[in-house]
Amino acid sequence: MAQLTFEYSVVDDAMDSSDRSISAAIQVFDAPAKADCAEVRFSRSGDRIMIFSRRDSVVFVVSLPQLEVMFQKEVPDSYTADLSPSGRFLASSSRSNLFIDEVDGGRELAASPDHHAETINDLRFSPDERWVYTASNDRRIKRWEYRSPAVPELVGVQPGDMPKFLSISHDGTTLLSSGRGQQVWLWHLGARQKLFSVMPSPDGFYRTYLSADDSTLIGLDRQAQVQWVRFRHPKDF
């Protein structure tokens, strides 16, 4: 069973001082999954957390600090999931298909069958929750206005390799995509235009992340080395 630790706990007065300080720092939560937790995402306010287990094909949302499971869904053939900034919506995939669920009430809000021609590798809500962005083995990056009848829009085609990971700036104007190729690409979302590459790596990346203030992109490359690049004007994103 997977376990997570949090900064909430009840201190037992019978413990000695060193044990009590450790107990006060953590609380163990037994997640309803048997194996890995491939993705962990928090809502913007920190009152909800999404936990996705690829091996168990399950995603669930837990309330904090109560640590109660409030939503759970089987997600067969899924590589990724995401929790919206408000914690109200959850996006998940099954191969090339995309689904949006309401966390409160647990109903499916929208579905996009055959959203891509091949498997979806990553997906992200926009900061305003208007769009869901997806990256696929078909090398395409798309966005979908899931609460409208609009069809998915093409943002662009990743040059040279398959996009595996997406990051979006907090104002929703810039997207960064990376994969097994040698470049991380920066896209302007308003124009749906690829701008330029950043942080080259000869062997590509296992994972990339954008910092909370949009100032730094950090990645673990396929040689197990950590790389990062600082943006001169992160507020210009």
C-alpha positions as CSV (number, residue, x, y, z in Angstrom):
1,M,0.0,0.0,0.0
2,A,1.3,3.4,-0.9
3,Q,2.0,5.9,1.9
4,L,2.3,9.7,1.9
5,T,3.4,12.0,4.7
6,F,2.0,15.4,5.5
7,E,2.7,18.2,8.0
8,Y,-0.4,17.5,10.1
9,S,-0.3,15.2,13.1
10,V,-1.5,14.8,16.7
11,V,1.3,14.7,19.3
12,D,1.1,12.1,22.0
13,D,2.2,13.6,25.4
14,A,3.6,10.2,26.4
15,M,6.4,10.5,23.8
16,D,9.8,11.9,24.7
17,S,10.7,15.2,23.2
18,S,12.6,14.0,20.1
19,D,9.9,11.5,19.1
20,R,7.2,14.1,19.7
21,S,9.0,16.6,17.4
22,I,9.1,14.0,14.6
23,S,5.5,13.0,15.2
24,A,4.4,16.6,15.0
25,A,6.1,17.0,11.7
26,I,4.5,14.2,9.7
27,Q,1.3,12.2,9.4
28,V,1.1,9.0,7.4
29,F,-1.7,8.5,5.0
30,D,-2.4,5.0,3.6
31,A,-3.4,5.6,0.0
32,P,-6.0,3.1,-1.6
33,A,-3.4,2.0,-4.1
34,K,-1.0,-1.0,-3.9
35,A,2.0,0.3,-5.8
36,D,3.5,3.5,-7.2
37,C,2.2,7.0,-7.0
38,A,3.2,8.3,-10.4
39,E,1.7,11.8,-10.0
40,V,0.8,13.9,-7.0
41,R,-0.9,17.3,-7.6
42,F,-2.2,19.9,-5.1
43,S,-5.1,22.3,-5.6
44,R,-4.1,26.0,-5.5
45,S,-5.4,26.4,-2.0
46,G,-3.7,23.2,-0.8
47,D,-7.0,21.7,0.5
48,R,-7.1,18.9,-2.0
49,I,-4.5,16.5,-3.4
50,M,-4.7,14.2,-6.4
51,I,-2.8,11.0,-6.4
52,F,-2.4,8.9,-9.6
53,S,-1.1,5.4,-9.7
54,R,-0.2,4.3,-13.2
55,R,0.5,0.7,-12.1
56,D,-2.8,0.3,-10.3
57,S,-4.7,2.3,-13.0
58,V,-6.5,4.4,-10.4
59,V,-6.6,8.1,-9.6
60,F,-8.2,9.6,-6.4
61,V,-8.6,13.0,-4.7
62,V,-8.0,13.4,-1.0
63,S,-9.2,16.3,1.2
64,L,-6.7,18.0,3.5
65,P,-6.2,18.1,6.4
66,Q,-8.9,15.5,7.0
67,L,-7.1,13.0,4.7
68,E,-10.4,11.6,3.4
69,V,-10.8,10.2,-0.1
70,M,-13.5,12.3,-1.8
71,F,-13.1,11.0,-5.4
72,Q,-11.8,7.8,-7.0
73,K,-11.8,6.5,-10.5
74,E,-10.4,3.6,-12.4
75,V,-8.2,4.8,-15.3
76,P,-7.1,1.8,-17.4
77,D,-4.3,2.5,-20.0
78,S,-3.6,5.9,-18.5
79,Y,-0.2,7.6,-18.3
80,T,-1.2,10.8,-16.6
81,A,-3.9,12.8,-14.8
82,D,-4.3,16.3,-13.5
83,L,-6.2,18.2,-10.8
84,S,-7.5,21.7,-11.8
85,P,-6.2,24.6,-9.7
86,S,-9.5,25.0,-7.8
87,G,-9.6,21.2,-7.1
88,R,-13.1,21.0,-8.7
89,F,-12.2,19.1,-11.9
90,L,-10.0,16.1,-12.7
91,A,-8.6,15.3,-16.1
92,S,-7.5,11.8,-17.0
93,S,-6.8,9.8,-20.2
94,S,-7.1,6.3,-21.5
95,R,-4.7,5.7,-24.4
96,S,-5.8,8.5,-26.9
97,N,-9.1,9.4,-25.1
98,L,-9.5,12.3,-22.7
99,F,-12.0,12.6,-19.8
100,I,-13.0,15.4,-17.4
101,D,-14.8,14.6,-14.1
102,E,-16.3,16.8,-11.4
103,V,-14.6,15.9,-8.1
104,D,-17.7,17.0,-6.1
105,G,-20.4,14.6,-7.1
106,G,-18.1,12.3,-9.1
107,R,-19.9,12.7,-12.5
108,E,-18.2,12.8,-15.8
109,L,-18.4,16.3,-17.2
110,A,-17.0,15.8,-20.7
111,A,-15.2,13.3,-22.9
112,S,-13.2,13.6,-26.1
113,P,-12.9,10.1,-27.7
114,D,-9.8,9.8,-30.0
115,H,-8.6,13.1,-28.7
116,H,-5.2,12.2,-30.3
117,A,-4.1,9.7,-32.9
118,E,-1.9,8.0,-30.3
119,T,-1.4,7.7,-26.6
120,I,-1.6,10.8,-24.4
121,N,1.6,11.3,-22.4
122,D,0.8,14.3,-20.4
123,L,-2.1,16.7,-19.7
124,R,-2.5,20.0,-17.8
125,F,-5.3,22.4,-16.9
126,S,-4.7,26.0,-17.8
127,P,-4.5,28.3,-14.7
128,D,-8.0,29.7,-15.4
129,E,-9.4,26.1,-15.9
130,R,-10.7,27.1,-19.3
131,W,-8.5,24.7,-21.3
132,V,-6.9,21.3,-20.9
133,Y,-3.6,20.9,-22.8
134,T,-2.4,17.5,-23.9
135,A,0.7,16.0,-25.4
136,S,0.8,12.7,-27.3
137,N,3.0,10.2,-29.1
138,D,1.5,11.6,-32.3
139,R,3.9,14.6,-31.6
140,R,0.9,16.9,-31.3
141,I,0.1,19.3,-28.5
142,K,-3.6,20.2,-28.3
143,R,-5.9,22.3,-26.1
144,W,-9.6,21.7,-25.5
145,E,-12.2,24.1,-24.1
146,Y,-14.0,21.2,-22.3
147,R,-17.0,23.2,-21.0
148,S,-18.0,24.3,-24.5
149,P,-19.0,22.4,-27.7
150,A,-15.8,23.5,-29.3
151,V,-13.6,20.8,-30.9
152,P,-9.9,20.4,-29.7
153,E,-7.5,22.9,-31.2
154,L,-3.9,22.2,-32.3
155,V,-1.3,24.2,-30.5
156,G,1.6,22.7,-32.6
157,V,3.7,19.7,-33.5
158,Q,6.8,19.0,-31.4
159,P,9.9,19.1,-33.7
160,G,11.9,15.9,-33.8
161,D,10.5,13.9,-31.0
162,M,7.3,13.0,-29.0
163,P,6.3,15.5,-26.2
164,K,6.2,13.7,-22.9
165,F,5.9,16.5,-20.3
166,L,4.1,19.9,-20.2
167,S,4.4,23.0,-18.0
168,I,2.3,26.1,-18.2
169,S,3.1,29.5,-16.8
170,H,0.8,30.9,-14.2
171,D,-0.7,33.6,-16.5
172,G,-1.5,30.9,-19.0
173,T,0.4,32.5,-21.9
174,T,3.4,30.2,-22.2
175,L,3.8,26.4,-22.4
176,L,7.0,24.4,-22.2
177,S,7.2,20.9,-23.7
178,S,9.9,18.3,-23.3
179,G,10.5,14.7,-24.2
180,R,13.3,12.3,-25.2
181,G,14.6,14.7,-27.8
182,Q,17.5,17.1,-27.3
183,Q,15.4,20.3,-26.8
184,V,12.7,21.8,-24.5
185,W,10.4,23.9,-26.6
186,L,8.7,27.1,-25.6
187,W,5.3,27.9,-27.1
188,H,3.2,31.1,-27.1
189,L,-0.4,29.9,-26.3
190,G,-2.3,33.0,-27.5
191,A,-0.8,32.7,-31.0
192,R,-0.5,28.9,-30.7
193,Q,3.1,29.3,-32.0
194,K,6.4,27.6,-31.3
195,L,8.9,30.3,-30.3
196,F,12.3,28.7,-29.6
197,S,14.1,25.9,-27.7
198,V,15.7,26.2,-24.2
199,M,17.9,24.0,-22.1
200,P,19.3,21.5,-24.7
201,S,20.3,18.0,-23.6
202,P,22.1,15.4,-25.8
203,D,20.0,12.6,-24.4
204,G,16.7,14.3,-23.6
205,F,14.9,14.4,-20.3
206,Y,13.1,12.0,-17.9
207,R,11.2,14.9,-16.4
208,T,11.0,18.7,-16.5
209,Y,9.3,21.2,-14.1
210,L,8.6,24.9,-14.1
211,S,9.1,26.6,-10.7
212,A,6.2,28.1,-8.8
213,D,7.3,31.7,-9.7
214,D,7.9,30.8,-13.4
215,S,11.6,31.9,-13.1
216,T,13.3,28.5,-13.4
217,L,12.9,25.4,-15.6
218,I,14.5,22.3,-14.0
219,G,14.9,18.9,-15.6
220,L,16.4,15.4,-14.9
221,D,18.1,14.3,-18.1
222,R,18.6,10.7,-19.2
223,Q,22.1,10.7,-17.7
224,A,20.5,11.3,-14.3
225,Q,21.9,14.8,-14.2
226,V,19.9,17.8,-13.0
227,Q,19.8,20.8,-15.4
228,W,18.1,24.1,-15.0
229,V,17.8,27.4,-16.8
230,R,16.7,30.7,-15.3
231,F,14.4,33.0,-17.4
232,R,15.5,36.7,-17.3
233,H,12.0,38.1,-17.1
234,P,9.6,35.4,-15.9
235,K,6.8,38.0,-15.5
236,D,6.9,38.4,-19.3
237,F,5.5,34.9,-19.8
